[in-house]
Amino acid sequence: MSLTAALGIAQNALLTTARRTSIVSQNVTNASNPDYSRRSAILSSEAPGVRVAEIRRAAAEALFRQNLGASSSWEAQKQLLAGLDALAISVNGADNASSPATALGKLQEALQLYATSPSSATVAEGALDAARQFVHSLNNGSAQIQTFRTNMDVEIGLAVNDLNRLLADFEVANKSVIAARATGRDASDALDQREAILKQISGHIPVSTFARANDDMVITTADGATLFETRPRAVSFESTSAYAPGISGKSVYIDGVPLAPGKNGAVSGRLSSLVTLRDEVATTLQTQLDEIARGAITAFAETDRTGGGAPPLAGLFTWAGGPALPPAGVATTGLAYAITVNPAFDSDVGGTPALLRDGGANGAAYVANPGGASYADLLIDYGDRLGDPIAFDPAAGLAANVSVTELSSGSIGWIEANRQTASNAEMTTSALKVRTAEALSNETGVNIDVEMSLLLDLEHAYEASARLIRTVDQMMATLLEVV
């Protein structure tokens, strides 16, 4: 081997070592970056010596897809759990202290106390105050549900805006990948950026991907709607400024296809959870409160005492359609918001609390205690009615033939059961997300120990090349002296 050839080999080795060192340094710098994939230098023989033929980016497509799915499921369950927690607190209060069930229980206690002292005006006023608190719990709960729906609507709008922004960013990154592949340049940085954006997109909505020529990527939703193909597809949403019982929320459209809410807790992606909370969870809870209100109006209805066949009419509690009772067996939308204490009973507006004991708010035919004596029979009857089963609307998602007391307790149980299901699902999906992320990191991430060991090897290679150059230099100097 000539000295010139040896010098060329050594110089080539130095250049190759320098480039490999740069790659290892980049790996070490990004060791804590979850969106970075490890780079490796692929060498090839080339006279004289070797060169870096390719910078290969570590990839594990199957694990990456699993991680996208796990992340999407976790984001959905996390949002669902947070929404259920917020809804339970706003409607029922901490430890259910302000729930209709708690207020109804206090009303029953007040009725029992009044029944033991039916001549006491003070105790009668206490029973009426308990009725006011029960009405307040329903009115406030209904208002809180609609505020919650409005908040979810705002969150949906923000998520849609963020999704459109991410899709626009994805287009830029995707074009960079295509351009790099088409010209033979290293596409690693662009691929890292594109995958990082894809992770964020999957947090909003579950996605599937496939690659075309030059690594051009197409994104579709789990329902098959195209989210990105060459350019972003429109994700649109029309917000509703304020909600009231009976007002339906607008759908999110992806390339003209409406996004469906999850069923039975089967949600994936934050958007799906937000729609589910707004359109299913909150509306079901509203129906439950409406049915509790109907049950209370029915339980405290006054009946004809003359035998003349007059219909039962609203007693202690009434509504906009009173004095007629709400239709039996079916929920009246917004009844929980509309229920009030009958003014005939309410001392605050000139009513007589003793009507709760005697009856007669709807005229003489409905008087149960015509002598005005302190009899507790009607009070006891009201207490019994609160425990009698009636037919409730199945749309409430609870037992259809129970007492209003059981229905109110069932409403608490319903939201708590949903919270527990969401909590369990959140823990499960969180664990799956962590496991898939760890598996992906093991395949594509940076191991500091390995990289530092490689860096030490490169240092030795650099020293060997430098020694070879010095040796060749000395030999050439000696040769020149001889000449």
C-alpha positions in Angstrom: 0.0 0.0 0.0 1.4 3.4 -0.9 1.7 6.2 1.6 -0.8 8.2 -0.5 -3.4 5.5 -0.2 -2.8 5.1 3.5 -3.2 8.8 4.0 -6.5 8.7 2.0 -7.8 5.9 4.1 -6.9 7.7 7.3 -8.5 10.9 6.2 -11.6 9.1 5.0 -11.8 7.4 8.4 -11.6 10.7 10.2 -14.4 12.2 8.1 -16.6 9.1 8.7 -15.8 9.0 12.4 -16.6 12.7 12.7 -20.0 12.2 11.0 -20.8 9.2 13.2 -19.8 11.1 16.3 -22.2 13.9 15.2 -25.0 11.4 14.9 -24.3 9.9 18.3 -24.1 13.3 19.9 -27.5 14.1 18.4 -28.9 10.9 19.9 -27.5 11.7 23.3 -28.9 15.3 23.1 -32.4 14.0 22.3 -32.3 11.1 24.7 -35.2 12.6 26.8 -37.3 13.7 23.8 -40.2 11.2 23.4 -40.7 12.4 19.8 -37.2 11.6 18.7 -36.2 8.3 17.0 -32.6 7.1 17.2 -30.3 7.6 14.2 -27.7 5.1 13.1 -24.9 5.5 10.5 -24.9 2.8 7.9 -21.4 2.4 6.4 -20.3 1.2 3.0 -17.0 0.4 1.5 -15.6 3.0 -0.9 -12.0 3.4 -2.1 -10.2 4.5 -0.2 -11.8 3.2 3.1 -15.4 3.5 4.1 -18.1 6.2 4.1 -21.5 6.9 5.7 -23.9 5.7 3.0 -27.1 6.3 4.9 -28.4 7.7 8.2 -31.1 5.2 9.2 -33.9 6.3 11.6 -35.1 3.6 14.0 -38.8 2.7 13.4 -41.3 0.2 14.7 -44.6 0.8 12.8 -46.7 -1.8 14.6 -45.7 -0.5 18.0 -46.2 3.1 16.9 -49.8 2.3 15.7 -50.5 0.5 19.0 -49.2 3.6 20.9 -51.4 5.9 18.9 -54.5 3.8 19.7 -53.6 3.5 23.4 -53.1 7.3 23.6 -56.4 8.0 21.9 -58.2 5.7 24.3 -56.5 7.2 27.3 -57.3 10.8 26.3 -60.9 9.8 25.8 -61.3 8.1 29.2 -59.4 10.9 31.0 -61.7 13.4 29.5 -64.8 11.3 30.3 -63.7 10.9 33.9 -63.0 14.6 34.3 -66.3 15.5 32.8 -68.2 13.0 35.1 -66.4 14.3 38.1 -67.3 17.9 37.3 -70.9 17.0 36.5 -71.4 15.1 39.7 -70.0 17.9 41.8 -71.9 20.7 40.1 -75.3 18.8 40.3 -75.0 16.8 43.5 -72.3 18.7 45.4 -69.5 17.3 47.5 -70.6 14.0 49.1 -74.0 14.5 47.4 -74.9 17.2 50.0 -76.9 19.3 47.5 -78.4 16.4 45.5 -82.2 16.0 45.0 -82.0 12.7 46.8 -80.6 14.4 49.9 -83.1 17.2 49.7 -85.9 14.8 49.3 -84.7 12.8 52.3 -84.8 16.0 54.4 -88.3 16.8 53.1 -89.5 13.3 54.3 -87.9 14.0 57.7 -89.7 17.3 57.9 -93.0 15.7 57.0 -92.6 13.1 59.7 -91.8 15.9 62.2 -94.9 17.8 61.1 -97.0 14.7 61.4 -96.0 14.4 65.1 -96.8 18.1 65.7 -99.5 19.0 63.2 -100.7 22.0 65.1 -97.3 23.7 65.1 -97.1 26.6 62.6 -93.3 26.6 63.1 -93.0 23.0 62.2 -95.2 23.5 59.2 -92.9 26.3 58.0 -90.0 24.0 58.5 -91.6 21.4 56.2 -92.3 24.2 53.6 -88.7 25.3 53.8 -87.6 21.7 53.1 -89.9 21.7 50.1 -88.2 24.9 48.9 -84.8 23.3 49.3 -85.9 20.3 47.3 -87.1 22.5 44.5 -83.9 24.5 44.6 -81.9 21.3 44.2 -83.8 20.4 41.1 -83.8 23.9 39.6 -80.1 24.4 40.3 -79.2 20.9 39.2 -80.9 21.4 35.9 -79.2 24.8 35.4 -75.8 23.3 36.2 -76.4 20.5 33.6 -77.1 23.1 30.9 -74.0 25.1 32.0 -72.0 21.9 31.8 -73.3 21.3 28.3 -72.4 24.8 27.2 -68.9 24.3 28.6 -68.5 21.0 26.7 -69.7 22.8 23.6 -66.9 25.4 24.1 -64.4 22.6 24.6 -65.5 20.9 21.4 -65.0 24.1 19.5 -61.5 24.6 20.9 -60.6 20.9 20.2 -61.8 21.3 16.6 -59.7 24.5 16.1 -56.7 22.7 17.5 -57.3 19.7 15.3 -57.4 21.9 12.2 -54.2 23.6 13.3 -52.5 20.3 13.8 -53.6 19.1 10.3 -52.2 22.2 8.8 -48.9 21.6 10.6 -49.0 18.0 9.5 -49.3 19.1 5.8 -46.1 21.1 6.2 -44.2 18.2 7.8 -45.6 15.7 5.3 -44.4 17.8 2.4 -40.9 18.0 4.0 -40.8 14.2 4.2 -41.9 13.8 0.6 -39.3 16.3 -0.6 -36.5 14.7 1.3 -37.4 11.2 0.0 -37.7 12.4 -3.5 -34.3 14.0 -3.5 -32.5 11.4 -1.4 -31.9 13.7 1.6 -32.2 12.6 5.2 -35.9 12.8 6.2 -35.4 11.8 9.9 -36.1 15.3 11.3 -39.2 15.7 9.2 -40.4 12.2 10.1 -39.9 13.0 13.8 -42.0 16.1 13.5 -44.7 14.4 11.5 -45.0 11.6 14.0 -45.1 14.1 16.9 -48.0 15.9 15.2 -49.8 12.6 14.5 -49.6 11.7 18.2 -51.4 15.0 19.1 -54.0 14.4 16.4 -54.7 10.9 17.8 -55.4 12.5 21.2 -58.4 14.3 19.6 -59.6 11.5 17.4 -58.5 7.8 16.7 -56.7 7.6 13.4 -55.4 5.0 11.0 -52.6 5.8 8.5 -51.0 4.3 5.4 -48.1 5.5 3.3 -47.8 6.0 -0.4 -44.9 6.9 -2.7 -42.0 8.9 -1.0 -43.6 8.2 2.4 -46.6 10.4 1.6 -49.0 9.7 4.4 -52.8 9.4 4.4 -54.8 9.7 7.6 -58.3 8.3 8.1 -60.6 8.2 11.2 -61.7 5.0 12.8 -65.0 5.4 11.0 -63.3 5.6 7.7 -63.6 9.3 7.0 -60.5 10.9 5.4 -58.8 13.3 7.6 -55.7 14.0 5.5 -54.9 13.1 1.9 -52.4 15.4 0.3 -54.1 18.2 2.1 -56.1 18.5 5.3 -59.8 17.7 5.1 -62.2 20.2 6.8 -63.2 19.5 10.4 -66.1 21.8 11.1 -68.3 22.5 14.1 -71.1 25.1 14.8 -71.2 26.0 18.4 -74.3 26.7 20.5 -74.1 29.8 22.6 -76.3 28.6 25.4 -78.2 25.4 26.2 -81.6 24.7 27.8 -83.4 21.4 28.3 -84.5 20.1 24.9 -81.9 21.9 22.9 -79.7 19.5 20.9 -76.0 20.2 20.3 -74.5 20.4 16.8 -72.4 17.6 15.4 -68.7 17.7 14.6 -68.2 17.0 10.9 -65.0 15.5 9.5 -64.9 15.7 5.7 -68.7 15.9 5.8 -69.2 12.9 8.0 -70.6 13.5 11.5 -68.6 12.3 14.5 -70.7 9.9 16.5 -70.5 9.9 20.4 -69.3 6.8 22.1 -71.7 4.1 23.2 -71.6 2.4 26.7 -68.3 4.1 27.5 -66.7 2.9 24.3 -65.1 6.2 23.4 -61.8 6.9 21.8 -60.3 10.4 21.3 -61.1 13.5 23.3 -63.6 14.8 20.9 -65.7 11.7 21.2 -65.8 12.0 24.9 -66.8 15.6 24.8 -69.7 14.9 22.5 -70.7 11.9 24.7 -70.7 14.1 27.8 -72.7 16.9 26.1 -75.2 14.8 24.2 -75.6 11.6 26.2 -74.4 11.8 29.8 -75.7 15.3 30.6 -79.1 14.8 28.8 -79.7 11.5 30.5 -79.0 13.1 33.9 -81.4 15.9 32.9 -84.1 13.3 32.2 -83.5 11.8 35.6 -84.0 15.1 37.3 -87.1 15.8 35.2 -88.5 12.4 36.3 -87.7 13.1 39.9 -89.6 16.4 39.6 -92.6 14.6 38.0 -92.6 12.0 40.7 -92.6 14.6 43.4 -95.4 16.6 41.8 -97.4 13.4 41.5 -96.7 12.2 45.0 -97.9 15.5 46.5 -100.9 15.9 44.2 -104.3 16.7 45.8 -107.2 14.4 45.1 -110.9 14.9 44.9 -112.4 14.2 48.4 -116.0 14.4 47.3 -116.2 11.4 45.1 -117.2 13.6 42.2 -114.4 12.2 40.0 -112.4 15.4 39.6 -108.8 14.7 38.4 -105.8 14.9 40.8 -104.2 18.3 40.7 -100.9 19.7 41.6 -100.5 20.3 45.3 -97.3 21.2 47.2 -95.3 21.3 43.9 -96.5 22.7 40.6 -95.2 23.6 37.2 -95.9 25.7 34.1 -98.6 23.3 33.0 -100.3 23.2 36.4 -102.6 22.6 38.1 -102.9 19.6 35.8 -100.3 16.9 36.5 -97.5 16.2 34.0 -98.3 13.3 31.7 -97.8 9.9 33.4 -95.1 7.5 32.3 -93.1 9.9 30.2 -90.5 12.5 31.0 -91.5 16.2 30.5 -88.4 17.9 29.2 -87.2 20.7 31.5 -89.6 19.9 34.3 -86.8 19.9 36.9 -86.0 23.5 35.9 -89.7 24.5 35.9 -90.9 22.9 39.1 -91.9 25.3 41.9 -93.5 25.4 45.3 -97.2 26.0 44.8 -97.8 29.7 45.8 -100.9 28.6 47.7 -98.6 26.9 50.2 -95.7 29.4 50.2 -95.8 31.8 53.1 -93.2 34.0 51.3 -95.9 34.9 48.7 -98.9 34.9 51.0 -99.7 31.2 51.0 -100.7 29.0 53.8 -98.3 26.2 54.9 -101.1 24.5 56.8 -102.6 23.4 53.4 -100.0 20.7 53.5 -101.8 19.3 56.4 -105.4 20.1 55.4 -105.4 20.1 51.6 -107.6 22.4 49.6 -105.1 24.4 47.5 -107.3 23.5 44.5 -110.7 24.3 46.1 -113.1 22.8 48.6 -113.4 19.5 46.8 -109.8 18.8 47.6 -109.9 19.6 51.3 -108.9 16.5 53.3 -109.3 18.0 56.7 -112.5 20.1 56.5 -112.7 20.8 60.2 -109.3 22.3 60.4 -108.4 20.0 63.3 -104.8 19.0 63.7 -105.0 15.6 62.0 -101.8 14.2 60.5 -103.5 11.7 58.1 -102.7 13.7 54.9 -99.1 14.2 56.0 -98.7 10.5 56.6 -100.3 9.8 53.2 -97.8 12.1 51.5 -94.9 10.2 53.2 -96.3 6.9 52.0 -96.7 8.2 48.4 -93.0 9.0 48.3 -92.4 5.3 48.8 -95.0 4.1 46.3 -93.7 2.9 42.9 -94.8 4.7 39.8 -94.0 4.3 36.1 -90.9 6.3 35.0 -89.6 6.9 31.5 -87.0 4.3 30.5 -85.1 7.2 28.8 -83.9 8.1 32.3 -81.7 5.1 32.2 -82.9 3.8 35.6 -85.5 1.3 36.9 -88.9 2.0 35.3 -91.2 1.1 38.2 -89.8 2.4 41.5 -90.7 5.1 44.0 -89.5 8.7 43.5 -87.3 8.2 46.6 -85.6 5.2 45.0 -85.3 7.1 41.7 -83.5 10.0 43.3 -81.1 7.6 45.0 -80.7 5.7 41.7 -79.6 8.9 40.0 -76.7 9.3 42.3 -75.9 5.6 41.9 -76.0 6.0 38.1 -73.5 8.8 37.9 -71.2 7.2 40.5 -71.3 3.9 38.5 -70.4 5.8 35.4 -67.6 7.5 37.2 -66.2 4.2 38.5 -66.4 2.6 35.1 -64.6 5.6 33.6 -62.0 5.6 36.4 -61.3 1.9 35.8 -61.0 2.4 32.1 -58.7 5.4 32.6 -56.4 3.4 34.7 -56.4 0.5 32.2 -55.8 2.7 29.2 -53.1 4.7 31.0 -51.2 1.5 31.8 -51.6 0.4 28.2 -50.3 3.8 27.0 -47.3 3.6 29.3 -46.5 0.0 28.2 -46.7 0.7 24.5 -44.7 3.9 24.9 -42.0 1.9 26.8 -42.0 -0.8 24.1 -41.7 1.8 21.4 -39.0 3.6 23.2 -37.0 0.4 23.6 -37.2 -0.1 19.9 -36.7 3.4 18.6 -35.5 5.5 21.6 -32.0 6.4 22.7 -30.1 4.2 25.3 -27.6 6.5 26.9 -25.3 3.6 27.9 -25.2 2.2 24.4 -24.6 5.6 22.9 -21.8 6.5 25.3 -20.2 3.1 24.7 -20.4 3.8 20.9 -18.9 7.3 21.5 -16.0 5.7 23.3 -15.4 3.4 20.4 -15.5 6.3 18.0 -13.0 8.1 20.1 -10.6 5.1 19.8 -11.2 5.0 16.1 -10.4 8.7 15.8 -7.2 8.2 17.8 -6.2 5.3 15.5 -6.8 7.4 12.4 -4.9 10.3 13.9 -2.0 8.0 14.7 -2.0 6.6 11.2 -1.9 10.1 9.8 1.0 11.1 12.1 2.9 7.9 11.1 2.4 8.5 7.4 3.4 12.1 7.9 6.6 11.0 9.6 7.4 8.4 6.9 6.8 11.0 4.1 9.1 13.5 6.0 11.8 10.8 6.3 11.4 10.0 2.6 11.8 13.6 1.6 14.9 14.0 3.7 16.5 11.0 2.0 15.6 12.4 -1.4 
